[in-house]
Structure formats: structure tokens, C-alpha cells
């Protein structure tokens, strides 16, 4: 996950945007928002596969950023190795934190009808 995070950040994505939305909402004239941070965790093989699939998808950007791919070893066996490591540890794998942000604007006065 750290390799994915570093690669996306080097490509220019603002990786802390979720947290910054508190300030951005207010700067836009909205009330201070409510926020929630969710970090999906799983040991499901499909979930683990998603991590290695994302790494393969990002390979051109990883190479461009000169990130250390060697520490991952053979990418062809990465999904199996990740699944085995998670199973052996009897643990879970985290995904990136997802930030939910919402606010309520004050209700305007009810419209009046003539009559």
C-alpha cells in the first residue's frame, strides 16, 4: 500500500484531500462538515487480488517515479504471496482510508403564497 500511495502522490494527486475537505467546505462558505474515516479491511482473496491488480495497473507510473519495485519480487506471484502472508498471519489487509464528508446548509424561509 505504501508503494501505491507514493506512486499516486508523485503523479500529483493530493493524498490528504479527504482531511483538507473540512477547511475547504468552510472556505467555500459552507458550514463545518461532519466527517467519517473508513478503512476497509479484509482477508478475502478478491480483496487481496485488488491490491496486486492496482500495482500492475500503476506499473508505468511506478517505473516513471523510479519507485523500488524490486522489494515486491516477482509480480507474477505477488497475489499468491500476499494471500499466503495474510493467511499465515491470520490477519487482514487494509485498503486506503476513505473519507466521507457532508454538511447541511440552513433551511431558507418557507415560500409564501399569495391568496
Backbone bond lengths (Angstrom), bond angles and torsions (degrees), N, CA, C in turn:
res aa  C-N    CA-C-N  psi(-1)  N-CA   C-N-CA  omega(-1)  CA-C   N-CA-C  phi
1 X - - - 1.448 - - 1.516 110.78 -
2 X 1.326 117.59 -34.49 1.471 119.56 179.85 1.523 110.90 -65.35
3 X 1.329 117.84 -34.84 1.468 121.19 177.23 1.528 110.40 -66.45
4 X 1.316 117.56 -41.87 1.467 121.93 177.82 1.526 109.46 -62.67
5 X 1.320 116.53 -47.84 1.469 121.66 -179.42 1.531 110.57 -58.61
6 X 1.316 116.80 -48.80 1.469 120.61 -178.48 1.519 111.61 -63.50
7 X 1.314 117.52 -39.64 1.465 121.23 -178.64 1.525 110.93 -65.94
8 X 1.320 116.84 -46.33 1.460 120.73 -178.87 1.529 110.12 -66.76
9 X 1.324 117.47 -37.63 1.466 121.02 178.07 1.523 110.56 -65.59
10 X 1.332 117.91 -42.30 1.469 121.24 179.29 1.524 111.99 -65.70
11 X 1.335 115.97 -24.14 1.468 119.76 178.68 1.522 111.31 -79.53
12 X 1.332 116.85 -2.59 1.451 120.22 175.29 1.513 115.81 105.60
13 X 1.330 117.36 1.03 1.468 119.13 178.11 1.524 110.01 -73.65
14 X 1.302 115.59 142.19 1.461 121.67 178.06 1.522 107.61 -86.67
15 X 1.305 116.52 97.30 1.461 122.13 -171.57 1.530 113.44 -74.18
16 X 1.312 118.01 -9.78 1.462 120.74 178.59 1.527 111.56 -108.59
17 X 1.315 117.53 16.40 1.462 121.54 -176.86 1.524 111.70 -57.01
18 X 1.321 118.23 -37.82 1.462 120.67 -178.90 1.521 111.64 -56.11
19 X 1.307 117.41 -47.71 1.461 122.19 179.87 1.529 110.29 -69.07
20 X 1.310 117.16 -38.33 1.470 121.56 -178.81 1.523 113.39 -68.49
21 X 1.336 117.28 -16.78 1.460 119.59 -179.10 1.533 112.81 -61.86
22 X 1.318 117.78 -25.13 1.464 120.64 177.64 1.536 109.41 -59.01
23 X 1.317 116.02 -49.32 1.466 122.24 178.97 1.521 111.05 -70.46
24 X 1.314 117.45 -40.41 1.471 122.06 -176.58 1.531 111.17 -64.76
25 X 1.315 117.76 -40.45 1.468 120.54 177.60 1.525 109.94 -58.56
26 X 1.332 115.91 -47.01 1.457 119.84 -178.30 1.530 111.76 -67.48
27 X 1.319 116.44 -37.93 1.462 120.35 177.85 1.528 110.53 -63.19
28 X 1.320 117.14 -28.71 1.462 122.14 178.73 1.527 111.93 -83.20
29 X 1.328 116.85 2.57 1.457 120.15 177.81 1.519 114.51 89.19
30 X 1.307 117.07 9.67 1.467 121.48 178.68 1.526 109.99 -92.69
31 X 1.323 117.17 157.12 1.467 119.14 174.77 1.536 110.37 -62.82
32 X 1.337 115.21 156.24 1.467 119.71 176.93 1.530 108.48 -54.96
33 X 1.321 117.51 130.10 1.467 119.77 -175.24 1.526 113.47 -82.59
34 X 1.298 113.92 161.43 1.463 121.95 165.91 1.522 105.34 -85.01
35 X 1.320 116.26 148.65 1.468 119.19 -177.95 1.522 109.93 -138.58
36 X 1.319 114.16 152.24 1.458 120.31 177.02 1.514 108.14 -143.11
37 X 1.315 116.75 135.36 1.455 122.34 176.01 1.521 108.18 -108.59
38 X 1.334 115.19 127.91 1.463 120.27 178.89 1.520 107.74 -125.29
39 X 1.317 115.45 131.85 1.465 120.55 177.06 1.525 107.28 -121.21
40 X 1.329 116.56 103.93 1.464 118.93 177.74 1.536 110.76 -63.12
41 X 1.311 116.09 135.82 1.460 123.60 179.08 1.521 108.00 -130.03
42 X 1.326 116.58 140.18 1.460 118.00 179.02 1.519 111.03 -164.33
43 X 1.307 114.74 158.24 1.456 122.33 170.58 1.527 109.55 -114.70
44 X 1.324 116.82 6.32 1.461 122.13 -179.03 1.535 109.69 -63.73
45 X 1.325 117.76 133.27 1.466 120.83 -179.43 1.535 113.77 -56.00
46 X 1.331 118.02 -37.28 1.468 120.34 178.81 1.527 111.31 -66.48
47 X 1.314 117.28 -37.20 1.462 122.57 177.22 1.525 109.59 -63.12
48 X 1.320 116.18 -46.85 1.470 121.98 179.69 1.531 109.94 -64.46
49 X 1.316 117.24 -39.49 1.463 121.86 177.35 1.524 110.61 -59.37
50 X 1.327 117.13 -37.04 1.458 121.48 179.57 1.514 112.56 -59.69
51 X 1.313 116.98 -35.16 1.465 120.57 178.67 1.523 110.66 -66.97
52 X 1.328 117.14 -48.36 1.468 118.82 179.57 1.529 110.90 -67.71
53 X 1.329 117.93 -33.79 1.473 120.32 176.68 1.524 110.86 -63.24
54 X 1.324 116.70 -40.04 1.459 120.02 179.28 1.526 110.71 -65.59
55 X 1.318 117.18 -39.26 1.469 120.37 177.39 1.523 109.99 -61.33
56 X 1.327 117.70 -44.67 1.469 121.05 179.04 1.530 110.19 -62.97
57 X 1.324 117.14 -40.87 1.470 121.18 178.02 1.523 111.25 -61.38
58 X 1.311 116.43 -36.26 1.469 121.12 -176.98 1.528 114.02 -88.13
59 X 1.327 118.28 1.65 1.470 120.77 -175.90 1.531 113.91 -49.49
60 X 1.345 120.48 -45.82 1.471 118.25 179.08 1.528 112.60 -60.48
61 X 1.319 117.32 -40.09 1.462 120.60 179.10 1.530 111.19 -71.91
62 X 1.321 116.61 -35.85 1.462 120.35 178.31 1.529 108.90 -63.52
63 X 1.326 116.89 -45.74 1.468 120.95 179.54 1.528 110.77 -63.69
64 X 1.335 116.26 -41.25 1.465 121.06 -179.99 1.529 110.76 -63.97
65 X 1.310 116.43 -35.88 1.463 121.36 -178.59 1.524 111.35 -81.62
66 X 1.323 116.04 -3.40 1.458 121.33 179.27 1.536 111.15 61.37
67 X 1.313 116.06 34.12 1.466 120.23 179.30 1.528 109.67 -74.99
68 X 1.300 115.77 156.86 1.465 121.93 -175.11 1.528 111.19 -81.46
69 X 1.330 116.10 88.77 1.464 120.71 177.53 1.526 112.13 -75.57
70 X 1.304 116.56 -24.60 1.463 120.60 -175.14 1.524 111.86 -57.31
71 X 1.324 117.33 -31.85 1.464 118.90 -177.70 1.525 112.72 -67.53
72 X 1.356 116.84 -16.28 1.464 120.42 177.98 1.521 112.44 -85.51
73 X 1.321 116.74 -14.08 1.459 120.01 -179.22 1.522 112.03 71.78
74 X 1.314 117.37 -152.45 1.457 123.58 -177.92 1.531 109.23 -68.75
75 X 1.335 116.12 116.02 1.463 119.68 -178.86 1.524 112.43 -67.67
76 X 1.320 117.09 -23.23 1.463 120.97 178.18 1.521 112.40 -65.92
77 X 1.326 116.68 -28.09 1.467 120.33 -179.89 1.531 112.35 -104.80
78 X 1.330 117.13 3.81 1.461 120.75 -176.82 1.530 113.17 -57.75
79 X 1.338 119.59 -48.15 1.470 117.75 -179.02 1.530 113.20 -58.00
80 X 1.327 117.03 -43.20 1.467 120.37 -179.74 1.522 110.96 -65.64
81 X 1.336 116.54 -41.15 1.463 119.83 -179.84 1.518 111.45 -66.62
82 X 1.331 116.85 -39.30 1.465 119.67 177.34 1.527 111.09 -63.81
83 X 1.342 116.01 -45.54 1.465 119.59 179.45 1.534 110.88 -60.79
84 X 1.335 116.24 -42.85 1.467 120.20 -179.70 1.526 110.93 -64.82
85 X 1.323 117.06 -41.60 1.458 120.53 179.96 1.533 111.45 -64.20
86 X 1.318 116.32 -41.89 1.464 120.01 178.82 1.531 109.96 -66.71
87 X 1.325 117.24 -42.98 1.474 120.68 179.74 1.536 110.55 -63.92
88 X 1.325 117.23 -44.54 1.468 120.82 -179.67 1.526 112.21 -62.95
89 X 1.326 116.24 -35.55 1.465 119.89 -177.99 1.525 112.19 -82.50
90 X 1.342 115.51 -11.39 1.472 121.28 -174.53 1.533 110.02 53.70
91 X 1.339 114.28 37.35 1.456 120.84 -178.15 1.515 111.87 -117.43
92 X 1.308 115.05 -164.62 1.457 122.71 179.25 1.523 109.51 -129.61
93 X 1.312 114.89 163.53 1.457 121.90 177.86 1.528 108.44 -108.60
94 X 1.330 117.61 133.12 1.465 118.46 176.69 1.520 111.44 -87.54
95 X 1.315 116.51 149.73 1.456 123.00 169.25 1.509 106.00 -99.94
96 X 1.308 117.92 179.11 1.455 120.88 177.84 1.528 110.12 -68.49
97 X 1.321 115.52 147.26 1.453 120.48 178.63 1.524 111.11 -65.76
98 X 1.303 115.91 136.01 1.458 122.42 178.95 1.522 108.02 -111.10
99 X 1.325 116.80 127.47 1.459 121.04 -177.51 1.522 109.15 -105.47
100 X 1.314 115.35 126.60 1.463 121.69 173.51 1.521 107.96 -103.60
101 X 1.320 117.25 134.03 1.462 121.94 -177.14 1.516 108.38 -135.20
102 X 1.328 116.66 134.00 1.454 120.05 177.25 1.526 109.07 -151.42
103 X 1.312 114.20 156.83 1.457 120.02 176.94 1.518 108.73 -147.91
104 X 1.301 115.47 166.22 1.467 121.31 176.55 1.514 107.64 -122.55
105 X 1.296 114.78 132.66 1.453 118.90 175.61 1.524 108.06 -91.05
106 X 1.319 116.30 149.50 1.472 118.06 178.95 1.522 110.48 -59.68
107 X 1.327 115.37 141.91 1.469 120.00 178.59 1.522 109.57 -69.68
108 X 1.312 115.26 139.42 1.460 118.38 176.96 1.518 108.67 -78.52
109 X 1.330 115.76 164.74 1.462 119.40 179.41 1.523 109.51 -61.70
110 X 1.325 116.58 143.72 1.467 118.73 179.32 1.538 109.72 -63.70
111 X 1.306 114.47 143.65 1.469 117.60 179.81 1.523 109.52 -71.51
112 X 1.281 114.97 147.55 1.469 120.82 -179.42 1.526 108.43 -107.58
113 X 1.284 114.66 136.62 1.451 118.96 176.67 1.532 109.26 -102.62
114 X 1.261 114.98 142.32 1.466 119.77 177.44 1.525 108.31 -83.10
115 X 1.276 115.18 143.02 1.444 114.69 176.08 1.417 115.17 160.71
